Amino acid sequence: MTIPRRPTPDTTVVTGAAGWLGTALVHHLVGTRDGAIVALVTDPSEADRVRAVDERVTPVIGDVRDRASLDALFDDDHGVTDVLHTAGVIHPATFDDFEAVNHVGTRHVLDAARTHGVRRFVHVSSNSPFGTNPHPTDRFRNDEPYAPYLGYGRSKMQGELAVFEAVEAGLDAVIVRPPWFYGPHQPPRQTTFFRMVRTGRFPVFAGGHQRRSMAYVDNLVQGVELAELVETEPGRAWWIADERPYEVREIVETVGRALTDEGFDVAPNRFRVPDVVGRLAERADSLLQSRGIYHQQVHVLGEMNKNIACDISAARDELGYEPAIELYEGMRRSIRWCIDQGLEL
């Protein structure tokens, strides 16, 4: 079934344009639409990076924490504008950045969008406002209550609530909810993940049977664009991920196979960790965050024994979303990107 789409806008504003998803979006947009692309970046080096993608990309240096800096993203005399809001922080420099960026920053971008009369606002959220699956066979759909996972989850939940408030005030805004994603333009933490798998040192809890949804970055770009262009009621939200969840052991084995196929020597992964270690790490993470301290390694360790799986049926039915890339191919493309960038794996 073909689902009608609106025309692409005269201008597309991308926040977080130098980030992982933002970079992938900008590369996609310059190849698929004719309008202007305005990219919110935080410093001159990021501006140079996005400017190098295509001459139609206009970088604007600003900060979602600074409402006044956001008006420069908009030209009210340049026709229809959509906003793709990808800016956010998952592993912050300071704990307070969760609230300042993911919640207050989202409110600032929403306010700017309302002020300048954008056509549609797409907010990129997360699985974290909903915590973890209560049972290993459960999947998140769109009927579960909020159960935020620690500071990041609370801040992204508040960001979603800000979107719903903006919809009530008249803004055409929708939400996409991706889980753990992967693919080219990845940050250092994902390269570290590959290195840990290659050396057989990635911690696997209780046999690695935990189910995790993942989203290859091009699949996620497709979902964001469909959320922008398909005519739907404001205030809708969709889970965007690969076709199916994967078990953690499958993820590790698949990355190992992709590394081997790219010519790397991969050590057998025998790093098995008792589940109690994950529970202790989660408690330590909760205690640290209650004191305003964020420790990335403790946080990641405390989350790795959890089931976090989602159902993409609503996105498939309402948007026509069809994820094209699955785990092996996506991971192999990611590894090839690392090789091309000269990154050590």
Secondary structure, 3 states (H helix, E strand, C coil): CCCCECCCCCEEEEECCCCHHHHHHHHHHHHHCCCEEEEEECCHHHHHHHHCCCCCEEEEECCCCCHHHHHHHCCCCCCCEEEEECCCCCCCCCCCHHHHHHHHHHHHHHHHHHHCCCCEEEEECCCHHHCCCCCCCCCECCCCCCCCCHHHHHHHHHHHHHHHHHHHCCCCEEEEECCEEECCCCCHHHHHHHHHHHCCCCCEEHHHCCEECEEEHHHHHHHHHHHHHECCCCCCEEECCCCCCEEHHHHHHHHHHHHHHCCCCCCCCCCEECHHHHHHHHHHHHHHHHCCCCCHHHHHHHHCCCCECECCHHHHHHHCCCCCCCHHHHHHHHHHHHHHCCCCC
